[in-house]
Amino acid sequence: LSDADRADVIRGIGNTAAQGGTQRLREAVDTTRRLIPHISSQIEEGVVGYVLALLPRLAKAQITVGGRRAATLARNLSAIWAARLVLGRPVGQDAFIDALFRSIPDIVRRHIAPSTLLAAHKGAWQAGALPESDPERILGAIADPIERALLSVTLPRVPAGVRGEALCGALASAAKYQAEIIGWLLLPRLLKEDLVPATTIETVADIVSAVTAGGYALQGFGSTKEWIRNVRSEVAKSPLGQDSADYLFNVVVRHFNPSAQLSAAVGDRTSTDPVADGFALWLRCERALGIKSGIADKPRRAA
């Protein structure tokens, strides 16, 4: 620790979590975790070239890096690059230097001048070519619409217009029931924070209002009504608040109602357990946003 960090520890700074700090930390960790594979795919060739160029330079300084440590360094390069993006810090060389200093165990056992590692880094960096990796480029490369929708909100340093375009495009590409669940969980944040243009908020609000307006009228034969009652029972067992539980119930019966599917409506015929699918997506969104409702502690299955 630096002297400043030690002084903060002595003063007790951080003993009490700042308001909203827990949620922000959960969101940052989850966003970083989900970013890592996308970052890795973008900078993989550059990472491999960098590590190969770095190893002989470290060896000249009597720092031996074996195969496992080299693989760990490569993983750390992508992970720290992703973490710095989420924290709004510079990437590129800054990320690689950060990862290098955190990945060489020799500095714990013996003194190694920082200039030695910096010299090895400089030569290796010049030997490889790494692509730029900004948030806009990352969003555009994500194929999964759910992932793109969530990252469009949680990634920092993204212009509002780019966020809005990415979010609307993702919701349009997702299955309708997925877009409705994502919209419900994102809308409060979009209304509270200045993240996207007003037109994007209106689009998300329209998706949500289609579910909330008027609830859902029970219809169909006896077996359909029994299915709907079972869905209501399973959703009610969840730790969701009343409004959220009612919303999820409406989403499920709108899209998976057996009588609706027989009439070629919008139901997803590939799903055998729509309530469980709804809970899984709900939990995925909550994790991305740093929210904890307790769904993970009480998984439910539909009847």
NUROVO-420718 format. One record per residue: x, y, z of N, C-alpha, C, O in turn. Coordinates in steps of 0.05 Angstrom, whole numbers, plus 5000, padded with zeros to 4 digits. Layout:
N
XYZXYZXYZXYZ;...
//
This chain:
303
501749765000500050005000501750255000503950255011;500750464988502150714989501650845016499850765031;503251055022502751195048499951315049498751315071;498951405027496251525026494151305033492251355047;494551065021492650845026492850755055490750705068;495250745066495550665094494250875112492950795132;494551125106493251335122490251305121488851345142;489051235098486251195096485350955114483250975127;486950745114486250515131486350585160484550515175;488350745168488550825196486250995204485250975227;485351175186483151345192480451195193478451305203;480450955182477950805182476250855158473950775157;477450985137475851035113475250775100476950605096;472750745093471850495081470650295100469650085091;470650355126469350175145466350165141465049955146;465250385132462350395126461950435096463150625085;460350265084459950285055458450545049456550625063;459350675027457950915018455150845008454750614999;453351025009450650974999450650894970451751034953;449550664964449550564936452150434928452350334906;454150434946456750314939456650024934457949924916;455049874949454849584946453749514918454749344905;451649654910450449604884452349674862452649524842;453749904865455749984844457949784842458849724820;458849674864461049474864460149224850461549114833;457649124857456648884844456448924814457148744798;455449154806455149214778457849214764458149104742;459849344776462449364764463749094760464949034740;463448924781464648654779463248494757464648354742;460648494757459148344737459748444708460048284690;459748704705460348814679463148734669463548674646;465048744688467848664680467848374673469148304653;466548204688466547914682465347864655466347694640;463248014648461947964622463548084599463248004576;465148294605466748424584469148254576470048264553;470248104595472847974590472947804565474747834549;470947634559471047484534471047654509472347584489;469547874510469448054487472148194483473148224460;473348284505476048414503478048204493479748264476;477947964504479847754497479847704467481947674454;477447694456477147634427478247854410479247814388;478048104420479048334404482048364405483348444385;483348304428486148364431487848104433490248114440;486647874427488047614431490747604416492747534428;490747674391493147654375495347844386497647764388;494448084394496348274405497448174432499848214438;495748054448496647944474498747724470500747714484;498147544452500047324447502747424437504847344447;502647614419505147734409506647874430509147864432;505248024447506448174469507847984489510148024496;506447774497507547584517510047444505512047414519;509847354480512147224467514547414465516847324469;514047664460516247864459517247934486519648014489;515547914506516347994533518147784547519947854561;517647524542518947314558522047324555523347324575;523147344531526147364530527247614542529447614553;525747824542526648074554526648054585528448154598;524747914596524747864624526947664632528247694653;527447474615529547274620532347414622533947334639;532847614606535347764607535647904634537947954643;533447954647533548084673533347884696532747954719;533847624689533747404708530947374721530647304744;528947434705526147384713525047164695524447204672;524846924707523946694691520946664692519746654714;519646644669516746614668516146354653516846334629;515046164667514345914654511745924638510546134636;511045694627508645684610506045764625504445914614;505745654649503345714664503246014672501146144669;505446124680505546404687505046584663503746794665;506046494640505546644615502546644608501446844600;501246414612498446394606496846564626494846694618;497746574651496446744671496747034664494747184666;499047114655499547384647497647464624496547674624;497447284605495647334582492747384591491447564582;491847214609489147244620488847514635486847654633;490947574651490847824666490848074648489548274655;492148054626492248284608489448354598488648584597;487848144591485148194582483348274605481648454601;483748154628481948214651482348494661480448634667;484848584663485448854673484649054652483649274659;484948994627483949174605480949214609480049444608;479448994613476549014617475849174642474149344642;477249124664476749254690477249554687475749724698;479349634673479949914670477850054653477250284658;476849914633474650034617472250084635471050304633;471549894652469249924669469650154689467750294696;472050184698472750394717473150664704473550874717;473050674677473450914663476351004662476951244659;478250814665481150884665482250824637481150664622;484550944631485850884605486550594602487250464621;486450494577487250224571489850224555491550394561;490150054536492650054520495049994537495049804553;497150154534499650104549499150114579500349954594;497450294588496950314617495850054628496649964650;494049924613492949674622495049454623495149294641;496849454603498849244601500949274623501849084635;501749524628503649574650502449494677503749364693;499949564681498449494705498449184709499049084730;497749044687497648754689500348624693500648434708;502448734680505148624683506048644712507148454723;505748874725506648904752505148734772506048674793;502648654764501048484782501348184776500148024790;502948114756503047834747505747704751506047474744;507747854760510447744763510947694793511347884808;510947444802511247384831513947454842514247474866;515947484825518747534834518847784851520547804869;517147984846517248234861516548204890517148374906;515247984897514547924925517047814939517447864963;518647654925520847514938523447664938525147624955;523747844919526347994917525748264904523748304890;527648444908527348714897527848704866529948614857;525948814852526348844823525649134817523449234822;527449274805527049554800524749584780524649444760;522949764785520749814766521749874738520449804718;523950004736525050074710525749824694525649834669;526349604707526949354693524549244679524649164656;522249244694519749144682518849344660517749254640;519149594665518349794645519849774619518749794597;522549714622524149684598523349434582523149444557;522749214596521848974583519149024569518648934547;517449164583514749224572515049394546513749344526;516749604548516949784525517849644500516649684478;519749464502520649314479518549124468518149104444;517148994487515048804478512648954466511548864446;511949184477509749344466510349434438508549424420;512749524433513449624406513549394386513249434362;513949144396514048924378511348824368511248684348;509248894382506548804375504749034368505249264375;502648974354500649174346497949094359496848884353;496949264376494449214390492249394380492749634376;489949294374487749464364486649634386486849564410;485449854379484050024399481649864409480549704394;480949914434478749764446477049964462477249974486;475350114448473750304462470950194466470149994453;469350304485466750184491464850174466463349984463;465050374449463250374425463850134407462050004398;466350084403467149864386466249594399465349414385;466549574425465749334439462749284435461949054429;461149484440458249454437457449364410455749194406;458749474389458049404362458849114355457749004336;460648994370461548724364460048504379460548274374;458248584397456848384414454448284399452648434392;454348024394452147904378449747844396447447874386;450147774420447947694438446347954445447448134458;443747964438442248214443441848274472441848504480;441648064489441348114518443848234529443748434544;446148124522448748234531449148514521450048684536;448348564496448748834485446949034499447849264504;444548954505442649134519443749214546443649444554;444749014561445649064588448249224588448549414604;450049164571452549304570452249594559453749764565;450149634543449649904533449050094555449350334552;448049984578447350154601449650164621450150374633;451149944624453049934646455950014638457550084655;456550014612459250104604459550404607457750554599;461750494619462150784622463250904596464150764578;463251164595464451324573463351254546464751244526;460751204545459351154520457451384515455751444532;457551524492455751744487452851654488452151424481;451051834496448251764500447051664474445451474475;447651784452446551694426447351414419445751254409;449951344425450851074419449450874438448750654429;449250944463447750774482444950724472444050494471;443550934465440850914457440550734432438750574431;442250774413442150614388442650324394441350144384;444650274411445349994418443149864433442449624428;441850004452439749894468437249834451436149624453;436450024435434049984418434549754399432749594394;436849744386437449524368437449254382436549054370;438549244406438548994421435748904429435148664426;434149084438431349014446429748914421428148734424;430249044398428948954374429748674365428248534353;432348604371433348344362432648124382432547894374;432148194407431547994427428747884423427048004410;428147644435425447544435423647744450424647884468;421147754443419447964454419247934485419248144499;419047694495418747664524421347754538421347854560;423647704524426247794536426348104536427248224556;425548234514425548524513423748644535424448854546;421548514540419648614561420848594589420548784605;422248374595423548354621425848544624426148684644;427548564603429748754604428749034607429849194623;426649104592425649374593424649444621425149674630;423249264634422249314661424449374681424249564697;426649224679428849254698430649494691431949614709;430749574666432349804658430950074660432250274665;428350074657426850334656427350514680427750754676;427250414705427650594728430350734726430650974733;432350594717435050714715435150914693436451124696;433850854670433951044648432451304655433251514646;430351274672428851514680430451684701430151924702;432151544717433551674738436151804729436852024738;437551674710440251764702440151864673438551764657;441852044667442052154640443851984623446152044617;442651754614444251554599443651554569445551524553;441151574562440351544534438451774526437351914544;438051814500436252024492433351964500432651744506;431752174500428952144508427451954490425651804500;428151944465426751764447427251464454425551304450;429651404465430151134474428551064499427450844501;428251254517426651214541423751164533422450984544;422751304513420051264504419750994492417650864496;421650894477421550634465421350414487419750234485;423050444507423050244529420450264544419250054552;419450504549416950544564414650424548412750304560;414650444522412550324506412550014508410349894510;414949894509415149604512413949524539412449324541;414649674560413649604587410649644589409249484601;409649874579406849934582405049734567402749694575;406049604546404549404532403949164550401949024547;405649124570405248904589403548994613401848844623;404049234622402649334647399849434642398249424660;399249524618396649644613394449444614394249274596;392749454634390449284635390848994644389048834645;393348924651393848654661393448454639393848504615;392548214646392047994627389447854633389047764656;387747834614385047704617385347404614386447314594;384347254634384446964631382546874609380246964607;383546694593381946604571382846314563384946224572;381146184547381845914539380245704554378545764570;380845454548379445224560380445174588382245314598;379244974601379944914628382844864633384044954652;384144714614387044644618388744894616390744914630;387945084599389445334596389145504622391145614632;386745514633386345664657387845534680388945684698;388045274681389545134701392545204699393945244719;393545204674396345274669396845554679398945604691;395045744673395446014682395446034712397046194724;393745894725393745894755396345784766397345884786;397345574753399945464762402245664759403945684776;402145804736404246014732404046224754406046304765;401546314759401146514781402246414807403546564822;401746164813402646044839405746044840406946114861;407045954818409945944818411246214820413146254835;410246404805411346674806410946794834412746934845;408646734847408046844873410046744895410446874915;411246504890413046394909415746534909417446484927;416246694889418846824886419147054906417147154917;421547154911421947384929421447654915421947864927;420447654891419847904877417648054891415847944903;417848324889415748494900413248444883413248334862;410948544894408348494881408248604852407348464834;409248844848409148964821410848804801409948744779;413248724810414948564793413848294787414048194765;412748164808411547904805409147914785408847744768;407448124788405248154770406248194741405048084722;408348344739409448404712410448144699409848084676;412047994714413147744703410947554696411147414675;408947534713406647354707405347444680404847274663;404947704676403747794651405447724627404447644606;408147754630409947694608409647394600409447334577;409747224620409646934615407046854601407046714581;404746944612402246854601401646994574400246874557;402847224569402447354543403847194521402747174499;406147074527407746954506407746644506408446524486;407046524528407246234530404646094536404545854539;402446244537399746134542399245914521399345974497;398645674529398145454509396145524488396445464465;393945654496391845724476392845934457392145934433;394646114466395746314448397646184428397746264405;399245994438401045864419399645694398400545674376;397345574406395845424386394745604364394245524342;394345864371393346054351395646204337395246404325;398046084339400446194325401146474335401846644319;400846524361401546784372404546794376406046634364;405446974394408347034395409846854415412246914420;408646644425410046484445412546344434412846304410;414446294452416946154445416545864449416545764471;416145714427415445434429417845264437417545024442;420245374437422645224445422945204475424445034485;421445364490421745364519419845164531417445164526;420944994549419244794563418644894591416944774604;419945104600419545204627419745504627421745614635;417645644617417945934614418246094640419546304640;417145984662417546124688420446114696421546324704;421645884693424545854700426246034682428146154690;425446044656426946204637426646504644428646654643;424246574653423846854661425446924685426647144686;425546744705427146794729430146814722431546984732;431046634704433846644696434646904683436747014689;432947004665433547264652433347484672434947674672;431347474690431047684710433547694727434547914733;434547464736436947454752439447554737441047704748;439647484711441847584695441847884693443948014695;439548004690439348294689439948424715441348624717;438948304737439548414764442548414770443648604781;443848194763446748174767448248394751450048524762;447348434727448648634710448348914722450149084718;446148954735445549224746446249244776445749454788;447449034787448249044815445949024834446249094858;443548924825441248904842441148624855441848434842;440148614879439848354893437048324903436248474922;435448144891432648114900432247854915430247824929;434147664913433847414927432947184908432646964917;432647244882431747034864433746804863433046574862;436346874865438346664863438246474887439046244885;437146574909436946404933434446234933434346034948;432446294916429946144915429146084887427146194877;430645914873429845844845427245694845426645534863;425545754825422945624823422645494796423845574776;420945294795420345154770417345184765415745184783;416645214740413845244733412444974734413644764731;409844984739408344734740407844634713406544424709;
//
